Amino acid sequence: MDRTGLADFLRRARTRLSPGDVGLSAGPRRRTPGLRREEVALLAGMSTDYYARLEQRRGSHPSRQMLTALARALRLTDAERDHLFHLAGEEPPRPGGSSDHVRPGLLLILDRLHDLPAAVVSDWGVMLAQNTMSVALTGEHTGTNLIRRWFTVPGARDIAPPENHAQHTRAHVASLRAVTAARPDDPGPAALVAELRARSAEFEALWLEHDVVVRRPSPKSFVHPVVGVLDLDCEVLLGDGHSQQLIVHSARPGTTAYERLALLRVIGVQDLAPRP
């Protein structure tokens, strides 16, 4: 681990970004260029103290997951991400396999979508990035594999109306089947399939049916605990290599869903659940 090089690279990457580049408000009394340390820590999902120690050349060795989060927070290119991994003494993600690194172009679009739920998801179900409206609609799931969650976490399916569960279940299995066929040497999807076949009889039965599907734009219904059911249109934009998808949900003006989506923008991520 090159502590000096890592500290210098993080500091330079931080100072070249403005709050607007990452969807943050600049606020008053900003006297230094770039992002503040606490802003990078917030975007990367780590403590400010730990990030500060990295820039001060005294932090502990960051995990691969932490390096991926830093690359995303600092909007690094693929080459810059690989350099970050090398400075930390880690091998970068290998070409051709799954990568949690979201390209800056996709993140730039995500940051500009203030009024619509939008998220970047890998083709095998990993939630890579969410905007505020996405978190308000479905909850915070960045870093979570949504397919694993669907089959293994009690209550995970409550986000969709019960009559839609069977359709979503089949789509999850079939899309994972397509990914593993396209990238048979990618350990991530293969390990997920092995895990779910062992843990879920439902997944195993559908896997043996050998259906294949690729996600395409289609209407989707969500159940929100405060605003109710939202019937939303879905658009899917593919990133380079088609291994990552920017998924945007919207509602047509004049519909009930449009009004409920407007209400969701007001509510945001407030916890409005009744207290005992």
N, C-alpha and C positions, 0 to 999 in steps of 0.2 A: 504494500500500500504506500503510494507516494503522497504523504500527508501534505507536503508543501505544494506540490502540483495540484492536488485535489482542491485544497483551500483556494488557491489562486483561480482555478478554472470556475469553481462555484461562484466566487465573488464577481468575476467578470461576466459570467452568464446572467447573474442576478441584476447587475447594474445596467445591462443593455436593454432590459425590458421595462416597459412602463405599466402602471396598473391597468390602463385600458387594453394593453396587449393580452391580458389574461382575464378580462372581464371583471376587474375590480374598480372601485371608485377611488380616484386619487385622494380626495379629502383635502382639508386645509393643512397649511404649515408643512408642506413637503419640501425640505431644503436640499435633499441629496437626490441625485439621479437614480433611476431604476427602482426595483422593488426593495422593500424592507425585508430584513431577515424573517420577521414574524409572518410576513405575507407568503414567502416561499414555504415556510414551515406549514402554514395553513393549507396551501395548495397541495403539498406533498403528504399531508396527513401525519406529520411528526411534530414533536415538541420544538418550540423555539430554542430552548436551551440546547437540545441535541444538535440542531442545525448550526447554531452559533459555534459550538465546539468543533464542528467539521471545518468551518471557515477559520477557526483559530488554531488549526493543526493539532488538536488534542482530542478529537472525537474517536470513539471506538469504531471498529470496522463495520461499515454499513452492509446490510444484507442485500441480496440481489433484488428483492422486492422493494427495498428502500431506494436503491439506485434507479430502478424503473420509475418509481414515483417522483424522484428528483428530476429525471430526464423529462417526464411529462410536465411537471410544474414549471420547469425552465424553458420549455418549448424547444428542446434540442433536436437537431436533425439526426438522421441515422448515424452519420459519421461522428457527430459530437457525442451521441449516446455511447457509441463504442469506446470513444476516448475516455469518457467518464468511467466506464467499467474498467478499462485498463489502469487508470490512475488509482482505482480502489483495489487493484490486484485481482480482478475477476475477469473471466472470459466473457465477451459480449454474447448475446443470444446468437445462435448459429443461423446462417441464412437458410431459408427453406422451411424452417420450423415456425412454431407459433411465437409471436412476439407481443408483449404487453405495451410496447412503445407506440404511442399514438403520434402520427406525423403532425408537425406544427400546423399544416394547412387544415386538417380536420378539426384541430382544437380551435383554430381561428374562427372557423364557421360556427362551431359549438358556442364559443364565447359571444357571438353576435346574435344568437337566437335567444333573446331575453324573454319573449312572451310565449314561447312554445316549448313543450317538453321535448328534449332532445338528448341523445346519448350515443356514445361510441361503444359498440359491442363487437367482440371477436366472433368469427364465424363458428366457433365451438362454444359460445355462450358466456364468455367472460365479460362482465361489465367493466369497461376500461375508463370511461369518463362520463359524467353526468352534468347537465346544467341544473340551476336551481329549480326550474319548473319540473324537470324529471324527478328530482328528489321529492318535490312536493306531491307529485302524482303517485309514485311507487315506493318512496322511501330511499334511503341511502344504501346502495348496493355496490359501490365502486370496489373492484377487486374480487367480487363474488362471482362464481360461476352460476349463472341463472338456471342452467339445465340441471346441475346437481341440486340446487336449491329446490327446484320444482318437484323432484322425485324424493328428496330426503328430509326436507324441513317441514314439520307440521304447520299448517296455516299459510304456507307459501302460495297456494293456489287461490287464496281469498282475494287476490288482486283482480281476478277475472270472474265474470258471472259463472255459476255452476254449469249452465248449459254449454259453455264454451270450453270446459276443461278437457274433454276428450279430444277435441280438435287441436288444442295447444299441446297436449301430451304426445299425440302422434307426430306433430310438426317438429317437436324437439328431438324425438328419436330419429326421424327421417333426415333432418338436417345434419345431425351428428354422423349418421351413416354416410352421407355424401362427403363430409369433411374427411373422415378417416379413409375413404376410398381415394380421395384426391391427394392426400398426404399420408401415405401408409407408414412413413418413417418418422412422423412427428410424434414425439412421446406424450405430449399433453393430451390431445384428444384420445389417443389409444388408452392411456391410463384412466381417463374418465369413463370410457366405455367399459373397461374391465371392472372398475369400481361399481358402476351402476348395475351391471349385469349380476354382480355378486350381492348387492344390497337391495335391489328392487325387482320383485317378481314381475311387476307390471312392465318395467323397462325391458326385462329379458324376453317377455312374451312378444312385445312389439318389435324388438330388435330382430327376432327370428323371422318376422314377416318380411324383412328386407325392403321396406318402402324407402324411397329416396326423394327428397324434396330440397329445393333451394328457396330461402326466404325471398318473397316478393311483396311489393306494396299491396296492402289490403286493409280494410277497416278493422278496427280492434276496439273492444270494449274493456273499460277499466272500472273497478269498484273502489270508490274513495270513501273513507269513513265519515267525511263531513259533507261533501258536495254531491255524493251519490254516484250513479252510473254515468260514465262519459263514453259515448260512442264516437270514436275519433278516427280520422283518416290517418294512414301510415305511409310515409315515404322513406325509402331506403336508398341511401347514396353509398356506393362502394368505393373504398380506398384503393390505393395501388396494390395490385396482387389479389384484390377481392377478399383478403383475409380479415378485414375490418369493415364495419358497416356503421355509417352515421344514420341513426333512425330518428325521424322527426314525426311527431304526432300533432295534428291540427284539427280544427272543427270549422265547418262552414258557417259563415255569418247567418244569423237568424234562427239557428237551431238551438235546442235546449243544451246540447253539448257545448256550444259556443258560449252561452251564458254561464254554464258551470265552469268552463275553463277560465273565464274572466274572474269568477269568484275565487278559483284556486290561485290565481295570480295575486289576489289580495291576501288570501290566507297564508300563502307561502308554506314554510316548513314549521309553522307554529304547532305546538302540541295542544290540540283542542279536545283531547279525550277527557271525559268526565272523571273527576277525582272522587275517590271514596270518602 
